[in-house]
Amino acid sequence: MSVKFGCLLLLLMLVNMTSGFSRSWRNSRYSLSNRMSSAERQLRTANQRILSNTNIIRELRLSLLRLQIRTSQQVRSLQLQINDLEQTGPRPSNRTTPSPLIASTFPPVPVVEGTTTTAVPVSCPNCVEKVRVNQDINLGELALSPTAHNVRGRVILLTNRTLVIEGFFYDGQGPDAHFYYGRSGSTPSSSGSPLPDEKGSFDKLGEYLNKTIMITIPERINVDNIRWISVWCVAFDVDFGHVVVPSSLKVTLGPQIIGAFSQLAHQVRSGPVKVLNSKQIMIPGLFYDGLGPAAYFWVGNGTQPTNEGRIIPDETGSTGLLKAYTGQTIVLTLPGCLKVNQIGHLSIWCEKFEVNFGHVVIPKDLNIPCYRSSPRSPKYSPGSRATPDTSPDTT
């Protein structure tokens, strides 16, 4: 009896143990299944993110490709328009009268020799005087094409330092547009150089809607060498609109008579003094008794000589005491970088006693040519073959 009871008890224990193992195995399998499902979900999420990023990259690449295609098409279109413009030339203009802005800004002007179609004034990089031409010089239309950022306008050369663009339009949408000029050729290129805008700034151009603007040409630029003016995109080397500057005319500049020496002491007097160019002054019929204790040719600011002036050489290049003059005609050359537009008077001055023996006032804004140095500067006197250098500087 006890043996049977023991066997039954053992059987029950085995059943319980089997049942526990079964539950534990089911729980382990369920946990493992959950973990595998979680890993699969994470893997699917990662794959979706990779696919999404791949789509984004693909879209970005397509957008960049479309932008490149559009840019290439625009460049080709602009090149075709440039070729058409080169074949047909700039559109003529019937404008013959100055605009109210121009007429009210500048006074009457000297005469220009030559034809009256187009002109470029003569100047040099060191000149600071503005040379007014006898009439507004229409360089032509700036318009290249209605599709080139709507650029159009009439370009006028007002002086050798001033350009005017009338009725100027530009939509301001170019990525890096500037006023540009070139020294060679008739087609704008990246070899050009920037011009300042109407505010004197070299920043990229903004929007212009039918504006009349005035551009001051920097002193270092010789207007005679400019061959074209453009609204130029520096970022993509594209011309939005340009005008060709012809070189068929030159503005003839001449010597200017400024009056005679005042007669104050030591018999100083002269004929009408003539400013020949930016550095040379001719004094005809000069008289001086030569008895001043320390007399020199003297220049300075203002209309009256003072001790704040400076000595300049005589007609021989000497800065020694002046000798007597008995009616000679002489030519004085200002030394160094000194120019006529930087002085207000020329006098015979006694430095020892600070006395003015006689002087002549030099007006501002004289319409004179630039000085061109020569290997030899011979003394000028009536009857001699030596003549002062009055030819304009075209270099």
Residue, then its C-alpha position, 0 to 999 in steps of 0.5 A: m500500500s505504501v509502495k503504491f502511494g509513493c509511486l503515485l506521489l512520484l508521478l504527481m511530482l513528475v507531472n508538476m515538473t513537466s507542467g512547469f517546464s512547459r509554462s517556462w518554455r512558453n513564456s520564454r518563446y513568447s518573450l523571444s517572439n516579442r523581442m524579435s517583433s520589436a527588432e523587426r519594427q525597428l528595422r522597418t523604421a530604419n529602412q523607412r528613414i533611409l528610403s525617405n532620406t534617399n528620396i530627399i537626396r534624389e529631389l535635391r539632385l533633381s532640383l539642382l539639375r533643373l536649376q542648372i538646365r534653366t541657367s544654361q538655357q538663360v545663358r544661351s538665350l543671352q548669348l543669342q541676344i548678344n549676337d543679334l545685337e552685335q549684328t544689328g547694332p544699338r538702336p538709334s535715338n532721335r534725342t537732340t535736346p538735353s533733359p531738364l536734369i542736365a540743363s539745370t545742372f550744368p552751365p553753357v559750355p565751350v565748343v567741340e571741334g569735329t562732327t556732332t554725333t558722338a564724342v569722348p573727351v580727352s583726359c588723363p588719369n591724373c586730371v581732376e577737372k571736369v570737361r563739359v562738352n558742347q552738347d549732350i553726347n548720346l552714346g546709345e541705348l543700354a537695352l539688350s533684351p526685354t528678358a535680360h532683367n528688364v534692363r534699358g535706358r539711354v546713356i549720355l556722356l555729360t563731361n569727361r567725369t560724368l555719365v547720365i543714364e536716363g529712363f533706367f530700368y533694372d529689376g534688381q533680381g540679378p545675383d551680383a550685378h554692377f556697372y562695368y566698363g571695358r577698355s577694348g572690344s565692343t562686347p562686354s566680358s569679365s576682363g572689364s572693371p567696375l564703375p561706382d553707382e550714382k551713390g559712389s558705391f560698388d555694392k551690387l545694384g538694386e532695383y531701378l524703375n524709370k530712374t535718371i541717374m548720374i554716375t561720376i567716373p573715378e579720376r583714375i579712369n581715362v574716359d578716352n580709353i572706355r570702349w563699352i559700358s555694361v550692367w554686368c553680372v559678376a557671379f555668372d559673367v553675363d551681360f544684362g545690357h550694354v552700350v558701345v562707346p565710339s571713339s570717333l570724336k575728341v573734345t578739343l581743349g585750349p589755353q585760357i587767358i586769365g588777365a594781366f599782372s597787377q602793377l604794384a611795385h618794381q615796375v611789374r606788369s605783363g600782357p594777358v597771361k595764358v594758362l596753356n595746360s594743367k601745369q604750364i602758364m605763359i606770361p607775355g610781355l613781362f616787365y620787372d626791374g630786378l631790384g627786389p631783395a628776394a623776389y621769386f615767382w610765387v603761387g598759393n591758395g586764394t586770390q591774394p598772395t601770402n607768406e603761406g605760398r611757395i616758390i616755383p621755378d622760373e622759365t629756365g627751371s631755376t629757383g634763384l632770385l629773379k633777374a630783370y625782365t624787359g618785355q620777354t614772353i616766358v613759360l612757367t612749368l609748375p613743379g612736381c605734382l602741383k597743378v594749375n587747379q590747385i593754386g589760386h594766384l601767381s605773383i612776383w613775391c618778395e620773400k624777405f619783406e613779404v611784399n607782393f610786387g604784382h600778381v594775377v588770379i587763376p580762376k577755378d575750373l579752367n577748360i584746359p588740356c592736360y600737360r604732357s612732359s617732353p624730354r626737353s622744355p626749351k625757353y619760349s621767346p617771340g621769334s624762336r622756333a621753340t613753342p610751349d607744349t599745349s597738346p592734350d594728354t591722350t595716354 
